[in-house]
């Protein structure tokens, strides 16, 4: 009897394994193109953009989601027009998916079609509202989305409506704080803050639950209303939450500038110690040095201007991609830039809020190594000033670079440019159009 049962059980297991194997095989056959597409997209992100084209060839175009995936791949390939075309096809098949409208709005904005971008954003917000009509958390996300996209009036109307309907739902007040602060309605900002703390005294004890900037606006509002002690308490609490916040150190320095200048200097010295590239920290300290008639005031402007980024040192802040597609990372000796496309110009930019006096700095020294198929290329070193608050390739200084895979010292004469003037707060560098790999050891202003 036991032997018969054992044989029957063995046959059952064999049949079960056969069913599982067959089902798995059918699943793979049906989904292999989609799985391959996802694998190629990952390889495109990590290895080479060529894999994106393979993903496109494997991507079926039968459903709205397939068109949406194709659009995302075209975005990675910097072909926004193709991406927009694919998204419009996706929306035609599935109009009620707000994600499609969101991405289309972002792409249209990149193409400087603000009017149509705004239409897509408002459509996305309406669809989100329809999908989540009675859940305050989702309603608050919709309000945040509208606020972030610049629809301040619509965000304010929805926030006040939600506040009336759910008076105990406190997070919606954070958006209202930001809106009223922008409107310079400081009394209303303080009133909402005090209302929140009255309903829940512990609400602001959970830093992940609120926006840092909302509480910063509350502190600034107290300052505008002349309630310095309350402003100080807000700033000190924010400093406790984020001991490296440049804005809070500046706020505290301004609070003590007139009454206790040495205390203000103490906060600025702490900021400069945390971030030696904080130009605004040096300039604020310079203003206080002038108040107390310190002879070393001009030295601070030199320290703010004559900067050096030695990428072989661990604490040197790395530059980031400003324009174009590239991977930027640091090793122990240099900053490495790997452009996604060898025929596209990539710009990297400095981190932090610089304050470079152009009357002090005459040139930039750059040590870098570039690999490429050609021997020579043209690099561009440019900047943005406080008066001309935008990036412009034409305001830079162009210089020849070698693509031989060896380190070279380049001297960029900034004084030659008529646009090297005023106070510079951002620097940009494009190593060329034909580079496949760039290593930068040092950028120094002299």
Residue pairs with C-beta under 8 A, 6 or more apart in sequence:
28 35
33 58
33 59
33 60
34 60
36 55
36 58
37 55
37 58
37 59
37 69
38 55
40 51
40 52
40 54
40 55
40 58
41 51
41 52
41 55
41 73
41 76
43 51
44 50
44 51
44 52
44 55
44 73
44 76
45 76
49 76
49 77
49 340
49 341
52 73
52 76
52 77
53 77
55 73
56 70
56 73
56 74
59 66
59 69
59 70
59 73
60 66
61 67
61 70
61 89
63 93
64 89
64 90
64 91
64 92
64 93
64 94
64 97
64 100
65 90
65 94
67 86
67 87
67 89
67 90
67 93
68 86
68 87
68 90
68 97
68 99
68 100
68 103
70 86
71 82
71 83
71 84
71 86
71 87
71 90
71 103
71 107
72 83
72 103
74 80
74 82
74 83
74 86
75 83
75 107
76 325
78 325
78 340
78 341
78 344
80 107
80 110
80 111
81 111
83 107
84 104
84 107
84 108
84 111
87 100
87 103
87 104
87 107
88 104
90 97
90 100
91 97
91 100
91 101
91 104
94 100
96 127
96 130
97 127
98 123
98 124
98 125
98 127
98 128
98 131
99 124
101 120
101 121
101 123
101 124
101 127
102 120
102 121
102 124
104 120
105 117
105 118
105 119
105 120
105 121
105 124
105 149
106 117
108 114
108 116
108 117
108 120
109 117
118 149
118 151
121 145
121 146
121 149
121 151
122 151
122 154
124 145
125 142
125 145
125 146
125 151
125 154
128 138
128 141
128 142
128 145
129 139
129 142
131 138
132 138
132 139
132 142
136 162
136 166
136 169
136 172
137 171
139 158
139 162
139 172
140 162
140 169
140 171
140 172
140 175
142 158
143 155
143 158
143 159
143 162
143 172
143 175
144 155
144 175
146 154
146 155
146 158
147 155
147 175
147 178
147 179
152 179
152 182
155 175
155 179
156 176
156 179
159 172
159 175
159 176
159 179
160 176
162 169
162 172
163 169
163 172
163 173
163 176
166 172
168 199
170 196
170 199
170 200
170 203
171 209
171 210
173 192
173 195
173 196
174 210
174 211
174 214
176 192
177 189
177 192
177 193
177 214
177 217
177 218
178 211
178 213
178 214
178 217
180 186
180 188
180 189
180 192
181 189
181 217
181 220
181 221
186 220
186 221
186 224
186 225
187 221
187 225
189 217
189 218
189 221
190 218
190 221
190 222
190 225
190 227
193 218
193 221
196 203
196 204
197 203
197 204
203 209
203 210
204 210
204 215
204 237
207 241
212 238
212 241
212 242
212 245
215 234
215 237
215 238
216 234
216 238
216 247
216 248
216 251
218 234
219 231
219 234
219 235
219 238
219 251
220 231
220 251
222 228
222 230
222 231
222 234
223 231
223 251
223 255
228 255
231 251
231 255
232 252
232 255
235 248
235 251
235 252
235 255
236 252
238 245
238 248
239 245
239 248
239 249
239 252
242 248
243 274
244 274
244 275
246 271
246 275
246 278
246 280
246 281
246 353
249 267
249 268
249 270
249 271
249 281
250 268
250 271
250 280
250 281
250 284
252 264
252 267
253 264
253 265
253 267
253 268
253 271
253 284
253 285
253 288
254 264
254 284
255 264
256 263
256 264
256 267
257 264
257 287
257 288
257 291
261 288
261 291
261 292
262 292
264 288
265 285
265 288
265 289
268 281
268 284
268 285
268 288
269 285
271 278
271 281
272 278
272 281
272 282
272 285
275 281
275 317
275 352
277 307
277 317
277 350
277 351
277 352
277 354
278 352
278 353
279 304
279 352
279 353
279 354
279 355
279 356
279 425
280 353
280 355
282 300
282 301
282 303
282 304
282 355
283 300
283 301
283 304
283 355
285 300
286 297
286 300
286 301
286 304
289 296
289 297
289 300
290 297
301 357
301 360
302 360
304 354
304 355
304 356
304 357
305 355
305 356
305 357
305 360
305 361
305 445
306 360
306 361
306 445
306 446
307 354
307 356
307 444
307 445
308 442
308 443
308 444
308 445
309 316
309 317
309 319
309 350
309 442
309 443
309 444
310 316
310 441
310 442
310 444
311 318
311 330
311 333
311 334
311 335
311 440
311 441
311 442
312 332
312 333
312 334
312 441
312 442
317 350
317 351
317 352
318 328
318 329
318 330
318 335
318 351
319 328
319 335
319 348
319 349
319 350
319 351
319 429
319 440
319 443
320 328
320 348
320 349
320 351
321 328
321 346
321 347
321 348
321 349
322 347
322 348
322 349
322 391
322 428
323 345
323 346
323 347
323 391
323 428
324 339
324 340
324 341
324 344
324 345
324 346
324 347
325 339
325 340
325 341
325 344
325 346
326 337
326 338
326 339
326 340
326 346
326 348
327 337
327 338
327 340
328 335
328 336
328 337
328 338
328 348
329 335
329 336
330 336
333 439
333 441
334 368
334 369
334 439
334 440
334 441
335 439
335 440
336 437
336 438
336 439
337 346
337 348
337 431
337 435
337 437
337 438
337 439
337 440
338 436
338 437
338 438
339 346
339 435
339 436
339 438
342 372
342 373
342 434
342 435
342 436
343 433
343 434
344 433
345 380
345 430
345 432
345 433
346 430
346 431
347 380
347 391
347 428
347 429
347 430
348 428
348 429
348 430
349 426
349 427
349 428
349 429
350 426
350 427
350 428
353 425
354 424
354 425
354 426
354 427
355 423
355 424
355 425
356 383
356 423
356 424
356 425
356 427
356 445
357 423
358 385
358 414
358 420
358 421
358 422
358 423
358 424
361 414
361 445
361 446
362 413
362 414
362 415
362 446
363 411
363 412
363 413
363 414
363 415
363 445
363 446
364 381
364 411
364 412
364 414
364 443
364 444
364 445
364 446
365 409
365 410
365 411
365 412
365 442
365 443
365 444
365 445
365 446
366 381
366 409
366 410
366 411
366 412
366 429
366 440
366 442
366 443
366 444
367 407
367 408
367 409
367 410
367 440
367 441
367 442
368 401
368 407
368 408
368 410
368 431
368 438
368 439
368 440
368 441
369 405
369 406
369 407
369 408
369 438
369 439
369 441
370 377
370 401
370 402
370 403
370 404
370 405
370 431
370 432
370 435
370 437
370 438
370 439
371 403
371 404
371 405
371 435
371 436
371 437
371 438
372 403
372 432
372 434
372 435
372 436
373 403
373 434
373 436
374 403
374 434
375 402
375 403
375 404
376 400
376 401
376 402
376 403
377 400
377 401
377 403
377 431
377 432
377 433
377 434
377 435
378 398
378 399
378 400
378 401
378 432
378 433
379 398
379 399
379 400
379 401
379 410
379 429
379 430
379 431
379 432
380 393
380 396
380 397
380 398
380 399
380 428
380 429
380 430
381 396
381 397
381 398
381 399
381 412
381 414
381 427
381 428
381 429
381 430
382 391
382 392
382 393
382 395
382 396
382 397
382 427
382 428
382 430
383 395
383 396
383 419
383 420
383 424
383 426
383 427
383 428
384 390
384 391
384 392
384 424
384 425
384 426
384 428
385 421
385 422
385 423
385 424
385 425
386 422
386 423
386 425
387 422
387 423
388 395
388 419
388 422
391 426
391 428
393 430
395 417
395 419
396 417
396 428
397 412
397 413
397 414
397 416
397 417
397 420
399 410
399 412
401 408
401 410
401 431
401 432
402 408
403 432
403 434
403 435
407 439
407 441
414 420
427 443
429 440
429 443
431 438
431 440
